[in-house]
């Protein structure tokens, strides 16, 4: 029996590791494969993440439902589902209809991913909690939560390897073939694990060597909501931070993966062993980190009060800002996931525990991907998430001193209260703007503003990037500006072509239509623009197209 248990432990670890590698290798791969079809928008990743989180919920619910069966029936049923997923192999990504892509990008992405890899991803997502449940049934006092930590190590390995290996050396069709081969290996490992259990007739309900454990009380609704709430906070900030980075820098798999890798590392650390999570220390670090980040957002006032230029110099460093942003995000994840592990149930209820975590993660993803673009004109969910993170971590500190002396209580409550005021003021300030118009849709946020130094200039901004400037005076309205100026690359091209008549020009991306300032009578100029808000704003506020047509 000891040798059998060791064999099951080895195959369980291998299968969980393999499923985790495949789960998190397909996420950046699939998102990269469809990115160009949807205009390279930041929401391609967040919508894809919503799909993966939603399928994860169904996978965990399936594992919870299946765990009620006798072990031998669980194994047989799951192996049938594992093999049925072969009908999706090898993976192949096919471009959707261009009309639906432009009109309904989010729903098109969800449908495309479901028809391409829905069942294989469902199988892989259900495998982790299912095998942990088998492990809990067959391994006596062994803890199944170490397998969850191992799963996250596999996930992290897959994420890190993608931008540095897979994306660099292999095209998408080759990556899809390799992933399909990996699924075959996973299916073989899963079959061997199941066969080993069946061959030894390991079933907790019939084995006399494993007496039935005492029935543990099921978790309360309050506790389950607590689990889901913690998961939702971390998940929503994961997507919100990713949106911040990709909008301000670039839409690339590396910037998708960086926050997700930190998210997984926090799971690995907190779920490996309770000694890695120092509750009060982490809560203090999280609160302090959010406070410092909040001071950055009111840097002029903060630097003036502190008598330094620290925050202003940090604002000029994209690397410094990225490090600060991701470090604070990691602290929040450590606090949320540390609390999740601290509140873990008895292993009899681990499947419902994982279902609650998955539901919370999907709820956070749904809020950021679907709800926020409908109710916000900017990425306000990020700032509200920071307020929620500070409130939660401060609450841990306050509750820690409730049974201590009044002096210690005041020493914690007063600083937390003052800091909370600064955080709320700072984050609220970031949700306010003086834009003439602001909009948000699947393709990102847009703001029309007058420039700070000259009210005679109008600019269109997408995050930190200015996509066009126009002089409001008629005398300078057709002067090419920003990165389309006469000394720019495109300016030099048109200078070289100034003696050519009747040019046929095509522009991919409209911006404010600055390129039309180079058009002359007889030239044909057409633009292709995927974002309807850009077209509406360009026609409403900027006159490059209008004047070029007259």
C-alpha positions in Angstrom: 0.0 0.0 0.0 2.9 2.4 0.8 4.4 1.8 -2.7 1.0 2.3 -4.3 0.6 5.6 -2.5 4.0 6.8 -3.6 3.1 5.8 -7.2 -0.2 7.8 -7.0 1.7 10.8 -5.5 4.2 10.8 -8.4 1.6 10.5 -11.1 -0.7 13.0 -9.4 2.1 15.5 -9.2 3.1 14.9 -12.9 -0.5 15.2 -14.1 -1.2 18.3 -12.2 2.0 19.9 -13.4 1.3 19.0 -17.0 -2.3 20.3 -16.9 -1.0 23.6 -15.4 1.6 24.0 -18.1 -1.0 23.6 -20.8 -3.5 25.8 -19.1 -1.2 28.8 -18.9 0.6 28.2 -22.1 -2.6 28.5 -24.1 -3.7 31.8 -22.6 -1.0 34.0 -24.1 -0.8 31.8 -27.2 -4.5 32.1 -28.0 -4.6 35.8 -27.2 -1.6 36.5 -29.4 -3.2 34.4 -32.2 -6.3 36.6 -32.3 -4.8 40.0 -31.3 -4.3 41.4 -34.8 -7.9 40.5 -35.8 -9.2 42.8 -33.1 -7.0 45.8 -33.8 -4.4 45.0 -31.1 -6.7 46.3 -28.4 -5.8 46.0 -24.7 -9.3 44.4 -24.2 -8.3 41.3 -26.3 -6.4 40.1 -23.2 -9.0 41.0 -20.6 -11.8 39.4 -22.7 -9.7 36.3 -23.2 -9.0 36.2 -19.5 -12.8 36.4 -18.8 -13.3 33.4 -21.1 -10.6 31.4 -19.3 -11.9 32.4 -15.8 -15.4 31.5 -16.8 -14.4 28.1 -18.1 -12.4 27.6 -14.9 -15.6 28.1 -12.9 -17.4 25.4 -14.9 -14.4 23.1 -14.6 -14.3 23.5 -10.8 -18.1 23.0 -10.6 -17.8 19.8 -12.6 -15.0 18.6 -10.3 -17.1 19.4 -7.2 -20.1 17.6 -8.7 -17.9 14.6 -9.7 -16.2 14.4 -6.3 -19.5 13.2 -4.8 -19.3 9.9 -6.7 -17.3 6.8 -5.7 -13.7 7.1 -6.7 -13.8 4.5 -9.4 -16.8 6.2 -11.1 -15.0 9.6 -10.9 -12.0 8.2 -12.7 -14.0 6.5 -15.5 -16.2 9.5 -16.1 -13.3 11.9 -16.2 -11.2 9.8 -18.5 -14.1 9.7 -21.0 -14.3 13.5 -20.9 -10.5 13.8 -21.3 -10.6 11.6 -24.4 -13.6 13.3 -25.9 -11.7 16.6 -26.0 -9.5 15.0 -28.7 -12.1 16.2 -31.3 -10.7 19.7 -30.8 -7.2 18.6 -31.7 -5.0 19.8 -33.3 -5.8 23.4 -32.4 -6.3 25.7 -35.2 -7.2 29.4 -35.0 -9.4 30.7 -37.9 -10.1 34.4 -38.5 -13.7 35.4 -37.8 -16.0 37.4 -40.1 -14.7 41.0 -40.3 -18.2 42.5 -39.7 -18.8 40.7 -36.4 -15.2 41.4 -35.4 -15.8 45.2 -35.7 -19.4 45.3 -34.4 -19.2 42.8 -31.5 -15.6 42.2 -30.7 -16.0 40.9 -27.1 -18.7 38.3 -27.9 -16.8 37.3 -31.0 -13.7 36.6 -29.0 -15.6 34.5 -26.4 -17.3 32.5 -29.2 -14.1 32.0 -31.1 -12.2 30.8 -28.1 -15.0 28.5 -27.1 -15.2 26.8 -30.5 -11.4 26.5 -30.8 -10.4 25.2 -27.4 -13.4 25.1 -25.1 -13.5 21.4 -24.1 -9.7 20.9 -23.8 -9.5 23.9 -21.5 -12.5 22.7 -19.5 -10.8 19.3 -19.0 -7.6 20.9 -17.9 -9.2 23.4 -15.5 -11.1 20.6 -13.8 -8.1 18.3 -13.4 -6.4 20.2 -10.5 -9.1 20.2 -7.9 -10.3 16.7 -9.0 -6.8 15.2 -8.5 -6.4 17.0 -5.2 -9.7 15.4 -4.1 -8.4 12.0 -5.1 -5.2 12.7 -3.3 -7.1 13.7 -0.1 -9.1 10.4 -0.3 -6.2 8.1 -0.9 -3.3 9.7 1.0 -4.7 9.8 4.5 -3.1 12.7 6.4 -1.3 14.2 3.3 -2.2 17.7 2.5 -3.6 18.3 -1.0 -2.9 22.0 -0.9 0.8 21.4 -1.8 -0.5 20.1 -5.2 -2.2 23.5 -5.7 1.2 25.2 -5.1 2.8 22.8 -7.5 0.1 23.6 -10.1 0.9 27.3 -9.7 4.6 26.6 -10.2 3.7 24.8 -13.5 1.5 27.8 -14.5 4.3 30.3 -13.8 6.8 28.2 -15.8 4.4 28.2 -18.7 3.9 32.0 -18.5 7.6 32.9 -18.3 8.6 30.5 -21.1 6.1 32.0 -23.5 7.5 35.5 -24.3 11.1 34.3 -24.0 11.0 31.0 -25.9 7.7 30.1 -27.6 6.9 33.5 -29.0 10.5 34.2 -30.1 11.3 30.9 -31.9 7.9 29.4 -33.0 5.0 30.7 -35.1 1.4 30.3 -33.9 0.6 27.2 -36.0 3.7 25.4 -34.6 2.9 26.5 -31.1 -0.7 25.1 -31.5 0.7 21.7 -32.8 3.1 21.5 -29.8 0.3 22.3 -27.4 -1.9 19.6 -28.9 1.0 17.1 -28.5 1.2 18.3 -24.9 -2.4 17.5 -24.4 -1.9 14.0 -25.7 0.9 13.5 -23.1 -1.4 14.9 -20.4 -4.1 12.5 -21.4 -1.7 9.6 -21.2 -0.5 10.7 -17.7 -4.1 11.1 -16.6 -5.0 7.6 -17.9 -2.0 6.0 -16.1 -3.0 7.8 -12.8 -6.6 6.5 -13.1 -5.5 3.0 -14.1 -3.1 2.9 -11.1 -6.0 3.8 -8.8 -8.4 1.3 -10.4 -5.8 -1.5 -10.5 -5.2 -1.2 -6.7 -9.0 -0.8 -6.1 -8.4 2.4 -4.1 -11.8 3.6 -3.1 -12.3 5.3 0.2 -15.7 3.9 0.6 -14.6 0.2 0.4 -11.1 0.2 1.8 -11.0 -1.1 5.3 -7.5 0.4 5.8 -8.9 3.8 5.4 -11.7 4.4 7.9 -14.2 7.1 7.1 -13.1 10.4 8.5 -15.5 12.3 10.7 -17.9 14.5 8.7 -16.8 18.1 9.0 -19.3 20.9 9.1 -19.8 22.5 5.6 -18.6 26.1 5.2 -21.2 28.8 5.8 -22.5 31.2 3.2 -20.6 34.0 4.9 -17.3 32.1 4.7 -17.9 31.2 1.0 -18.7 34.9 0.2 -15.5 35.8 2.0 -13.5 33.4 -0.2 -15.1 34.8 -3.4 -14.7 38.4 -2.3 -10.9 37.9 -1.8 -10.5 36.2 -5.1 -12.6 38.9 -6.9 -10.5 41.7 -5.5 -7.2 40.1 -6.6 -8.7 39.1 -10.0 -10.2 42.5 -10.8 -6.9 44.3 -9.9 -5.0 41.8 -12.1 -6.9 42.9 -15.2 -7.0 46.6 -14.1 -3.2 46.7 -13.7 -2.7 44.9 -17.0 -4.9 47.5 -18.7 -2.9 50.3 -17.1 0.4 48.8 -18.4 -0.7 47.9 -21.9 -2.5 51.2 -22.5 0.5 53.2 -21.4 3.3 51.1 -22.9 2.3 48.4 -25.5 -0.1 45.5 -26.1 2.4 42.6 -25.9 2.3 39.2 -24.3 5.2 40.2 -21.9 3.1 42.9 -20.3 0.1 40.5 -20.2 2.2 38.0 -18.4 4.0 40.2 -15.9 1.0 40.9 -13.6 -0.3 37.4 -14.1 3.1 35.9 -13.1 3.1 38.0 -9.9 -0.5 36.9 -9.2 0.6 33.3 -9.5 3.7 33.8 -7.4 1.6 35.1 -4.6 -0.5 31.9 -4.8 2.6 29.7 -4.8 4.1 31.4 -1.7 0.9 31.6 0.4 -0.4 28.1 -0.5 2.9 26.3 0.0 3.1 26.7 3.8 1.5 28.9 6.4 4.8 30.2 7.6 5.4 32.2 4.4 2.5 34.5 5.2 3.0 37.0 8.0 -0.5 38.5 8.3 0.2 41.7 10.1 3.5 42.4 8.4 2.0 41.9 4.9 -1.0 44.0 5.8 1.3 46.8 6.9 3.4 46.6 3.7 0.3 46.6 1.6 -1.2 49.6 3.2 2.1 51.5 3.0 2.6 50.6 -0.6 -0.8 51.8 -1.6 -0.2 55.0 0.4 3.0 55.7 -1.5 1.4 54.9 -4.8 -1.4 57.3 -3.9 1.1 60.1 -3.1 2.6 59.5 -6.5 -0.8 60.4 -8.1 -0.8 63.7 -6.2 2.9 64.1 -6.7 3.0 67.9 -7.1 1.4 68.4 -3.6 3.4 65.5 -2.1 6.7 66.8 -3.4 6.0 70.3 -2.3 5.0 69.1 1.2 8.0 66.8 1.5 10.4 69.2 0.0 11.7 66.7 -2.6 11.3 66.0 -6.3 11.1 62.2 -5.7 7.6 61.6 -7.1 8.1 63.9 -10.1 11.3 62.1 -11.0 9.5 58.8 -10.7 6.8 60.0 -13.1 9.4 60.6 -15.7 10.7 57.0 -15.4 8.4 54.5 -17.1 10.4 51.6 -15.6 10.2 53.1 -12.1 6.5 53.6 -12.4 6.0 50.0 -13.7 8.0 48.6 -10.8 6.0 50.6 -8.2 2.7 49.7 -9.8 3.4 45.9 -10.0 5.0 45.8 -6.5 1.9 47.3 -4.9 -0.2 44.9 -6.9 1.9 41.9 -5.7 1.4 43.1 -2.1 -2.3 43.2 -2.5 -2.3 39.7 -4.0 -0.2 38.4 -1.2 -2.7 39.7 1.4 -5.7 38.4 -0.5 -4.3 35.0 -1.2 -2.7 34.7 2.2 -6.1 35.3 3.8 -7.6 32.8 1.4 -5.2 30.1 2.6 -5.6 31.1 6.2 -9.4 30.6 5.8 -9.1 27.3 3.9 -11.6 24.6 4.9 -11.0 21.0 5.9 -9.9 18.9 2.8 -13.4 17.3 2.7 -14.7 20.7 1.4 -11.8 21.6 -0.9 -13.8 21.4 -4.1 -16.4 23.9 -3.0 -13.5 26.1 -1.8 -12.0 26.1 -5.2 -15.4 26.7 -6.8 -15.8 29.8 -4.6 -12.3 31.0 -5.6 -13.1 30.5 -9.3 -16.4 32.3 -9.0 -14.8 35.2 -7.4 -12.1 35.3 -10.0 -14.6 35.2 -12.8 -16.8 37.9 -11.1 -13.8 40.2 -11.0 -13.0 39.5 -14.6 -16.6 40.1 -15.7 -16.7 43.4 -13.8 -13.5 44.7 -15.5 -14.1 43.3 -19.0 -17.8 43.8 -19.5 -19.3 46.1 -16.8 -16.6 48.8 -16.5 -16.5 49.7 -20.2 -20.3 50.3 -20.0 -20.3 52.5 -16.9 -16.8 54.2 -16.9 -15.1 56.5 -19.4 -11.7 55.7 -18.0 -10.0 52.9 -16.1 -11.6 53.9 -12.8 -11.8 50.3 -11.5 -8.1 50.4 -10.9 -8.3 53.3 -8.5 -11.4 51.9 -6.8 -9.5 48.6 -6.4 -6.6 50.4 -4.7 -9.1 51.9 -2.2 -10.6 48.5 -1.6 -7.1 47.0 -1.1 -6.1 49.6 1.4 -9.4 49.3 3.3 -9.0 45.5 3.6 -5.3 45.6 4.7 -6.0 48.4 7.2 -8.9 46.4 8.6 -6.5 43.6 9.3 -4.2 45.9 11.2 -7.1 47.5 13.2 -8.6 44.1 14.1 -5.2 43.0 15.3 -5.1 45.6 18.1 -8.7 45.5 19.2 -7.9 43.4 22.2 -4.8 45.4 23.1 -4.3 48.6 25.1 -6.0 51.8 24.1 -2.7 53.4 23.4 -1.8 50.7 20.9 -5.2 51.0 19.3 -4.8 54.7 18.8 -1.3 54.2 17.4 -2.8 52.1 14.7 -6.2 53.5 14.1 -5.2 57.2 13.7 -2.4 56.6 11.1 -4.7 54.2 9.2 -7.5 56.8 9.2 -5.3 59.6 8.0 -3.7 57.4 5.3 -7.2 56.3 4.2 -8.1 59.9 3.7 -5.0 60.5 1.5 -5.7 57.3 -0.5 -9.3 58.2 -1.2 -8.5 61.8 -2.1 -5.7 60.7 -4.4 -7.6 58.0 -6.2 -10.7 60.2 -6.5 -8.6 62.9 -8.1 -7.4 60.4 -10.7 -11.0 59.7 -11.7 -11.6 63.4 -12.4 -10.5 65.1 -15.6 -11.1 68.3 -17.6 -11.5 66.6 -21.0 -13.9 68.1 -23.5 -15.0 64.6 -24.2 -14.1 61.1 -22.8 -15.1 57.7 -24.1 -14.3 54.1 -23.4 -15.1 51.0 -25.4 -13.5 47.6 -26.2 -10.6 49.4 -27.9 -9.6 51.5 -24.9 -10.2 55.1 -23.6 -10.1 58.3 -25.5 -10.0 61.9 -24.2 -10.2 65.2 -26.2 -8.3 67.9 -24.3 -6.8 71.3 -24.8 -3.1 71.3 -24.2 -1.8 72.6 -20.9 0.5 75.1 -22.4 -1.6 76.5 -25.3 -5.4 76.6 -25.3 -5.2 77.0 -29.1 -4.2 73.4 -29.5 -6.6 70.4 -29.3 -5.3 66.9 -28.8 -6.6 63.4 -28.7 -5.1 61.2 -26.0 -5.3 57.4 -25.6 -3.9 56.7 -22.2 -0.5 58.4 -22.1 -0.2 58.4 -25.8 -1.2 61.5 -27.9 -2.7 60.4 -31.2 -3.0 63.8 -32.8 -2.9 67.5 -32.2 -4.6 70.3 -34.2 -4.2 74.0 -34.2 -7.6 75.6 -33.8 -6.8 78.8 -35.8 -7.7 78.5 -39.5 -4.3 79.7 -40.5 -2.6 76.7 -38.9 -5.4 74.1 -38.9 -3.8 72.1 -41.7 -0.3 72.1 -40.3 0.9 68.5 -39.7 1.6 68.0 -36.0 2.8 65.5 -33.4 4.5 62.4 -35.0 3.2 63.4 -38.4 5.2 66.7 -38.5 7.2 67.7 -41.6 10.5 66.4 -40.1 9.0 63.0 -39.2 9.4 59.9 -41.2 6.1 60.3 -43.0 6.8 63.9 -43.5 10.0 63.1 -45.4 8.2 60.5 -47.5 5.7 63.1 -48.7 8.4 65.6 -49.3 10.1 63.1 -51.6 6.8 62.6 -53.4 5.8 66.2 -53.7 6.4 66.3 -57.5 4.3 63.1 -58.0 0.7 63.8 -59.1 -2.5 62.0 -58.1 -1.2 59.9 -55.2 -3.3 57.0 -53.9 -2.7 56.9 -50.2 -4.1 54.4 -47.6 -3.8 55.0 -43.9 -4.3 52.2 -41.3 -5.6 54.0 -38.2 -7.3 57.4 -38.4 -6.2 59.2 -35.3 -7.4 62.8 -35.8 -6.8 62.5 -39.6 -3.4 64.4 -39.5 -2.1 62.5 -42.5 -4.8 64.2 -44.7 -2.9 67.5 -44.3 -0.4 66.2 -46.8 -3.0 65.4 -49.5 -3.2 67.6 -52.6 -5.9 68.1 -55.1 -6.2 65.0 -57.2 -4.9 62.7 -54.5 -7.0 59.8 -53.2 -6.7 59.3 -49.4 -8.6 56.5 -47.5 -8.4 55.5 -43.9 -9.2 52.2 -42.2 -10.2 52.6 -38.6 -11.5 49.8 -36.3 -12.6 52.0 -33.4 -15.9 53.7 -34.0 -15.3 56.2 -31.2 -12.1 57.5 -33.0 -14.2 58.2 -36.1 -16.9 60.0 -34.2 -14.4 62.1 -32.2 -12.3 62.9 -35.3 -15.4 64.2 -37.2 -16.7 66.1 -34.2 -13.6 67.9 -32.9 -10.9 67.9 -35.6 -11.0 69.4 -39.1 -8.2 67.7 -41.0 -10.5 65.5 -43.0 -13.1 68.2 -43.6 -10.5 70.7 -44.9 -8.7 68.2 -47.0 -12.0 67.4 -48.7 -12.7 71.0 -49.8 
